[in-house]
Amino acid sequence: GDFGVLNDLGRKQVLQLRESLKQILRLINQLLDAENLESGTLKVDLKVVPVSAITESSISLLQPLAQKKELKVSVSDSEELVFADFDRSVQVLNNVLSNAIKWSPHSAQIRINVSVDGDYAKFEIIDEGPGIAIKDWATIFERFKSLDVHDNSSKSEGTQGHSRLGLYISKNLV
């Protein structure tokens, strides 16, 4: 409304533009993260954080995507505390969980199992997607790597806007 009254079409186009700009910003941030990881200049902010805060934040951010496919996301939360960078931990979990959402069939279930063993927290994501062929395991964490998955029944709407950096960044952050 800052520039006057928009009709329905104008409001719809502004919302689409906003989403496109968000995608571009995410891509730029991922490219910057990848460069900073490679140069060793990525900053982390380590603190004591509850494991449940990491899972809750990730699920909250991705819930709209899961709802579009009527997916049920459950978590075996832990009240444990870990020494971690909260934002980067959520980023890693988001990257993996968003892949699970993307490739899960409609109305499927996704489970996040959390366990803490000594100084380490383990986040396991179990989904009903097609899985990754053993021959691709060594390459899925490469920069810009995308697998050719032929199971169209589980493919989410469109793959545009995906930088193919998520698992690469996640592996390097971990």
RAKASUL-V870615 format. One record per backbone hydrogen bond with DSSP energy under -0.5 kcal/mol. NH is the residue of the N-H (numbers start at 0). CO is the residue of the C=O. If there is no record, write none. Layout:
BEGIN
nh->NH co->CO
nh->NH co->CO
END
This chain:
BEGIN
nh->3 co->0
nh->10 co->6
nh->11 co->7
nh->12 co->8
nh->13 co->9
nh->14 co->10
nh->15 co->11
nh->16 co->12
nh->17 co->13
nh->18 co->14
nh->19 co->15
nh->20 co->16
nh->21 co->17
nh->22 co->18
nh->23 co->19
nh->24 co->20
nh->25 co->21
nh->26 co->22
nh->27 co->23
nh->28 co->24
nh->29 co->25
nh->30 co->26
nh->31 co->27
nh->32 co->28
nh->33 co->29
nh->34 co->30
nh->35 co->31
nh->36 co->32
nh->37 co->33
nh->38 co->34
nh->39 co->35
nh->40 co->35
nh->41 co->35
nh->45 co->43
nh->46 co->83
nh->48 co->46
nh->48 co->81
nh->50 co->79
nh->51 co->77
nh->52 co->49
nh->53 co->49
nh->53 co->50
nh->54 co->50
nh->55 co->51
nh->56 co->52
nh->57 co->53
nh->58 co->54
nh->59 co->55
nh->60 co->56
nh->61 co->57
nh->62 co->58
nh->64 co->61
nh->65 co->61
nh->66 co->62
nh->67 co->63
nh->68 co->64
nh->68 co->65
nh->69 co->66
nh->70 co->65
nh->71 co->107
nh->72 co->70
nh->73 co->71
nh->73 co->109
nh->75 co->111
nh->76 co->74
nh->81 co->48
nh->83 co->46
nh->83 co->81
nh->85 co->44
nh->85 co->83
nh->88 co->84
nh->89 co->85
nh->90 co->86
nh->91 co->87
nh->92 co->88
nh->93 co->89
nh->94 co->90
nh->95 co->91
nh->96 co->92
nh->97 co->93
nh->98 co->94
nh->99 co->95
nh->100 co->96
nh->101 co->97
nh->102 co->98
nh->103 co->99
nh->106 co->68
nh->107 co->104
nh->109 co->71
nh->110 co->125
nh->111 co->73
nh->112 co->110
nh->112 co->123
nh->113 co->75
nh->113 co->111
nh->114 co->121
nh->116 co->119
nh->119 co->116
nh->121 co->114
nh->123 co->112
nh->123 co->121
nh->125 co->110
nh->125 co->123
nh->126 co->124
nh->135 co->132
nh->136 co->132
nh->136 co->133
nh->138 co->135
nh->139 co->135
nh->141 co->138
nh->143 co->163
nh->144 co->141
nh->148 co->146
nh->149 co->147
nh->151 co->149
nh->153 co->150
nh->155 co->101
nh->161 co->158
nh->162 co->160
nh->168 co->164
nh->169 co->165
nh->170 co->166
nh->171 co->167
nh->172 co->168
nh->173 co->169
END
